[in-house]
Amino acid sequence: MKLTIEPDDMVCTLDDSYTEILKQLLLDISELRLNVDTRAKKRLESYKAAFRSEVFSKSALNLAHYLALRHYDLRHLQLRLAQAGLSSLGRAESSVMSTLDSVIYLLENAISEQKHSSTAKNPTEYGFSHGQQLLEQHTLTLFGPYIGNSKAHVMVTLDVEAANNYQQVRELMTKGMTCARINCAHDDATTWLKIIRNIRRAEVEMGRVCRVMMDLAGHKLRTGKVTLGLAIHHLKTQKDVSGTIIKPCYIIVTDKVTSGLNLIDGESVFTLTIPSELIAKLKPKQLIHFTDVRHKKRILLVEKKLSNNEWLLSCDKGAYLAAGSEFELIDTQSTDSQIVSNRYQIGDFDGAPLKIRLFKNEHILLTDASKLGKPAEYDSNNVQIRPAQIGCTLDSVIDRVKVGEMVWIDDGKLGAVAEKIDSSGILLRVTEASPKGVNIKSDKGINFPDTDLKLPSLSEKDLLDLDFVSAHADLVGFSFVETLDDINVLVSELAKRNATNLPIIAKIETNKAVKNLPDIILGTIGNYNLGVMIARGDLSVELGSARLAEVQEELLWLCESAHVPVIWATQVLESIAKKGTRSRPEFTDAAMAVRAECVMLNKGPFIADALEDLVNVMVRMQAHQHKKFPRLRALHW
């Protein structure tokens, strides 16, 4: 049904009290506009050199206007505008002055008989939509064209499997991946090149574009190695509720010098080294006898050959297998039916790391990386002699921390405060931990939110990796960027490699980066293509989860005002990607992520399912919402 209202059918009259309300609103908005413009110009004065010919772009001007606007507490003004039935300032991010001009224009015409008498700038000259168009243009520059009509850019973290499995890359692109992320903290240049070649091949075959972002590792602040326990591996069978064995345990044997876990049909299987002579004699259905560390006799069944030098074996009873134990292969000779017994010693393997489990108010010593981590030590009366300890991979950090500063380990699972610092390390008292305790393992992230670490902008590894990144990537991800000086260092290094056209993705991961983001943007967008990643993992550790919920909104608003595309990252639909299970709260989180220009998924065995679900959510939500603006699509109830 179409509604039309003829001018003669409606007469609007304003009583004096309402007219006075509108006049006061006009005065307040006009004063606000003047103050915003003055503040913005003052802020921009120090950034002229960062723009060609010292002329500010519309995006820089709009960001300065937005920062000036948000300097004021506008809650009461917002309420008064809403009560007057006028457009509020709540969606001014992309076009600040245009929004203010529109409100002034409406107010002047509402209280004046001469509609052409408006002294405000005509809002159509700049337009509410022009800022959105700039953001769209910058998004296309960074991430390329959309797939069909979806307008959903999805970045997927790829690993070594994408190097060896072209079909996986093609499937991900088919399901909606428009940008691939390679984390330089993992693998090497050989693997990265294989991944990129598979992406380029799929682009040609599918007639599609997929950008490649290479993520610099940054300084590796992680827990060090942990002391290993005895070299004993527990072979575990699966039992039902009655204790009946329903599935044997498996191991892989090989003559290669290796040990550890390998994946077979999605399950981790322990790999053991045995002599080549034994490998050559193995056949399906053969039996191998051994005695475990408890002096219990066990039998391994040879299941099948996995490769020229790998076999899969099973055991129908649990056992504890020690390095250096003997395997006995019993073979029946076909000629005279004699039973021949051959004994072989199995190779060495590493024991499992000792378990370091900590509870609230317990202590742990943070040392340099040369010292192996180990659990606390107790005397015969269960009195602690020495606290647990763990190393930090960056030794210089130990000298920077001060008493009273917080330290977080393993994505914030354990929080601790520095109580004492001496030559042995930093004695930390645990302040935050699960009631069941927290296991501290090696290679887990460490955050120092209160400490000025004074680290170089780029690590030595970053500088080496930049040679490859500059030659092969479409975007460079800058981990742990905190200041405009950091950006300038990266730009300088890119210039040395003739790669100044390579767009930069500033990963916002620390409290300092949040505070300095306006400076980073204003000092960069005049000459370089810039995107921002909200790296919610490290950021939540730095800020706390409650503060993160607020800050991620503020970052979205700030970047929209600068027309800078945003990547929403960390733990999006992670339950699906890693476990194949669906979590309702994660879908709500994914629905919120649609307000960013790109959403990042992390790697996992079920990543294709997660990608398909994410694109589905994004397409549905884009029909209802753009940024903070509800579209009001028709509902059918």
C-alpha angles and dihedrals in degrees: 000000000000119000120209127181118197116214092235091055095063132048118188119201126176120213117223096257093054091045089054091050090053092046091053090047089051091052092048095047092045091051090047091052092051092049092047092052092047094048092046094052091049092051093049096053093087094050102058093106090058091065129069111259086358090276114138118230120235089250092056092047091049093049091051090049091049093050089050092048093050091050085080128069100240100175096109093043090050091054093049092050091050092049089053090053093241133134110279129217094244095106099039097114101107096039113021103167092040090055092050091046091051092053092046090048092053094045093050092050093045092058098034130073089208103071092185091058095085112133093194121102110269103259092216091068091072101010135201091256097051093078090050089051091053091051090049091050092050090048092054090048092055103035104021128227124340124247109257113311097326100101087202117137112193125184117202125197110230129200139184092300089067088055092057101031115061092175090061091056092047092049092051091051090048091053095050113284108148097166131034123208122210115192109215089203087077136053122354144266093279092057093042091053092051090052092049092047090053090050093049091047091052091048091056096043095045098037089233138123124237117177119216119220116191112202116212110226097226122199109337106232101177141135115272130236121300125225111265122236127220116315095253125131121202113220104208126197123201118247134188125232091279093054095253114144109245099170131026124228120253138212133180119225124201139162091229116106098254144110136180136070131328129182120247115177089340095309127110112244124188115241121214132190118232131170119284089236090063093045089056092054099049120114132171115277094021118138126229118194126206140159116232127219091272089057091249117145115234137177128218119206118213103231108177146326114263098183140337091292104020131082133180116227131185136202123200094204133052117258143172109230119198128203111259094027120143127251117204117206111198112203128183113216110226095212102061102004090243118158111232120195120202123186124206131179116229120228129257122272135180122265120233117275114264113261115253106193120178135189133195114292093016120121133240128184115227108209138173118281095260091074118075119232118249140167124262118284124229135190126232090277091055091251113145113250098177131010122239115272138203131181129234118223092222107061096190091067091071090068094050102055118095131203110275096029121125126243123193125197132197101009092317097307088128125034123189140171125225108247103166135012126195141137092293094058141264118324107216127194114210111240101165125040140127114273086244091054133247126265112222112211134177124272094029121139121261121203127196103189095169097044129089098219094185092213123167114263091245128029123226089256091052090055092051092046091049089071089063095036093053091053101043114019131088093204134020119217112214109209120209095001108171109166143028087251088062090054091049091053091053092046090051091052091048089051090055087057095044090246104118089128091064107111116236125225108202108210109213105210107141139056089243091055091052091053093047099043096103089053091046092051098043092047093049114035095068092072110010138052107248136190130177128221119203097214096196096183101067091027092060090052091051096045106023123248096272093051091045091059088059098039096051088059092049091049091053091052094046094050092045089055089054091043088238115150116239131214113209105211147175130056097002106163087341094157090062096043095049105027107016091238126124123232119195095212090053091057089053088051090049090051089056090048090067088083089072121078093236134019122208126217122197124225124274141141091266097043094127091059091047091050093051092049093046094052089048091053093045095050091049094047094045088064089059105032142032112184103307092336117105109216095202097221112189114275120214112211 
